[in-house]
Amino acid sequence: MSADRDELLRLVQELPDEQVRQALSDVRKHLRPASERPWPPAFFSSAPGDGISIAEQADELLREGFGR
């Protein structure tokens, strides 16, 4: 998590309850609805191939400690 995000979370926790509704409204103005986000995300196709060869080797890869 970035330092800016950490600071934002800390500041939100410090807001008095009577200011939360307005802050929430302001933050929502900066977000795009999920329907406007492309699907699938670009990183879904970031690896070459069709994924079948990895799926076929799943048991072997996991035995070898894939991801560690």
C-alpha positions as CSV (number, residue, x, y, z in Angstrom):
1,M,0.0,0.0,0.0
2,S,1.3,3.4,-0.9
3,A,2.1,6.1,1.7
4,D,-0.6,8.3,0.3
5,R,-3.2,5.5,0.7
6,D,-2.0,4.9,4.3
7,E,-2.3,8.6,5.1
8,L,-5.8,8.7,3.6
9,L,-6.9,5.8,5.7
10,R,-5.5,7.4,8.8
11,L,-7.2,10.7,8.1
12,V,-10.5,9.0,7.5
13,Q,-10.3,7.3,10.8
14,E,-9.8,10.7,12.5
15,L,-12.9,12.3,10.9
16,P,-15.6,13.3,13.3
17,D,-18.8,11.3,12.6
18,E,-20.7,14.4,11.5
19,Q,-18.2,14.9,8.6
20,V,-18.1,11.3,7.3
21,R,-21.2,11.7,5.0
22,Q,-19.7,14.7,3.2
23,A,-16.3,13.1,2.9
24,L,-17.8,10.0,1.5
25,S,-19.7,12.0,-1.1
26,D,-16.6,13.8,-2.1
27,V,-14.6,10.5,-2.5
28,R,-17.3,8.9,-4.5
29,K,-17.0,11.7,-7.1
30,H,-13.5,10.4,-7.9
31,L,-14.6,6.8,-8.6
32,R,-15.8,5.3,-11.8
33,P,-18.7,2.9,-11.7
34,A,-17.8,-0.7,-12.3
35,S,-19.8,-0.7,-15.5
36,E,-17.3,1.8,-17.0
37,R,-14.2,-0.3,-16.2
38,P,-13.0,-2.6,-19.0
39,W,-13.4,-6.3,-18.5
40,P,-11.3,-8.3,-18.5
41,P,-8.5,-6.1,-17.3
42,A,-5.4,-5.8,-19.6
43,F,-3.3,-7.9,-17.3
44,F,-5.5,-11.0,-17.9
45,S,-3.7,-11.6,-21.2
46,S,-0.2,-10.5,-20.1
47,A,1.3,-14.0,-20.4
48,P,1.7,-15.8,-23.7
49,G,-0.2,-19.0,-24.5
50,D,-3.7,-20.2,-23.8
51,G,-3.2,-21.3,-20.2
52,I,-3.9,-25.0,-21.0
53,S,-0.3,-26.1,-20.6
54,I,-0.1,-24.6,-17.1
55,A,-3.4,-26.2,-16.2
56,E,-2.2,-29.6,-17.4
57,Q,0.9,-29.2,-15.2
58,A,-0.9,-27.9,-12.1
59,D,-0.3,-30.9,-9.8
60,E,3.4,-31.1,-10.8
61,L,3.9,-27.3,-10.3
62,L,2.2,-27.4,-6.9
63,R,4.3,-30.3,-5.8
64,E,7.4,-28.4,-6.7
65,G,6.3,-25.4,-4.6
66,F,5.0,-23.1,-7.3
67,G,4.6,-19.6,-6.0
68,R,7.0,-19.9,-3.1
